Amino acid sequence: MKLKIAFFSLLLSLVACNKATKQNTVAELNNEEVENTTKFKYWNWITVGHKKSDSAYTVHFNKLKSNGIDAVLMNTGADPKLLKRLTPIAKKAGLEVHAWMFTTNRPGDSIALQHPDWYMVSRSGKSCFDERPYVGYYQWLSPSHPEARKHILSLVEGLAKVEGVASVHLDYIRYPDVYLPIGLLPKYNLKQEEELPDYDFDYSDASIEKFMKIHHKDPRKMENPAIDIEWKNFRLNEIKSLVDEAYDVVHKHDKKLSAAVFPYPEMSDHMVRQRWDKWKVDMVLPMIYYNFYNEELDWIGYATKQGIQDLEEKQTELHTGLYTPKLSNPDLKEAIQLAKDNGAKGVAFFDDYTLTEEQFEIIKASKK
């Protein structure tokens, strides 16, 4: 009898010990999950090319990693071969790789340039194929043209197929600027107090025909198309549907979708027909370049918080984009903290080739 009691006591002790071990293991896993989900990420936009050697990129990527960068947004010109070459090098350095591409703005796209009808047209009748607003690299494809859209999505899929890539990152996923940031207007000797015909797009045949099938009216005949809500909403939805299709494409290849966007949704809507809080997208990186808008530094916190609030019911992560060439060292430190304090999951720096050693030290110190 005593032997049986001793045996059962031992058995109960082993069960209790095993249960405690499992609980500890679960707790450790939960802590690890919390750590992974709460880690503040540091991104860097970077443009790459074929000319630099693998060894030179190895040195550069190692430098970024050693200075606190976690992820690179790599612009290969939507070239999957170059992306395939450089992704393993960046990953070996410990960096996450995101395939950055120009989306509706496709400057110098050799395939698109064979199709003049793919391009957006302004209210004044100027096509981005040959008359570009603001700058020479503004060559905008119409998301309403089925073949232009198909071409853009084929580029997205080409990047999504590359092994090791974490996300395809859409930049210029919008219409041309209806309104420039106020701080940039003097550069172009412009006043934009209303929607000007030269900067109001897309009046291409493909866009107008698609709109008329839905709403049975022609924006080209409207006295003031800026106040027609259906016309504005149509263009917001054209961008949304393109993003949503891109989301399905990249998720088919087990990748995520990220996007560079304007500072917060209401502002993006007003300036570039981009309402990104309504998109199917995993991560957004709003470019909160406060000095472009003649705002003060704390505007970074304001815009970050507004974006977080607009995404409240969604799973989309927000990582604040910072324009480092215009940030002093003290302001860089405060900008990172403002992003953290207002709910961002990380910060992205544009661009790495201008980051100074002092700025790298600030970035590293902010991670402690």
Secondary structure, 3 states (H helix, E strand, C coil): CHHHHHHHHHHHHHHHHHHHHHHHHHHHHHHHHHHHHHCCEEEEEEECCCCCCHHHHHHHHHHHHHCCCCEEEEECCCCHHHHHHHHHHHHHCCCEEEEEEECCECCCCCCHHHCHHHECEECCCCECCCCCCCCCCCCEECCCCHHHHHHHHHHHHHHHCCCCCCEEEEECCCCCCCCCCHHHHHHHCCCCCCCCHHHCECCCHHHHHHHHHHHCCCHHHCCCHHHCHHHHHHHHHHHHHHHHHHHHHHHHCCCEEEEEECCCHHHHHHHHCCCHHHCCCCEEEEECCHHHHCCCCCHHHHHHHHHHHHCCCCCCEEEEEEEHHHCCHHHHHHHHHHHHHCCCCEEEEECHHHCCHHHHHHHHHHCC
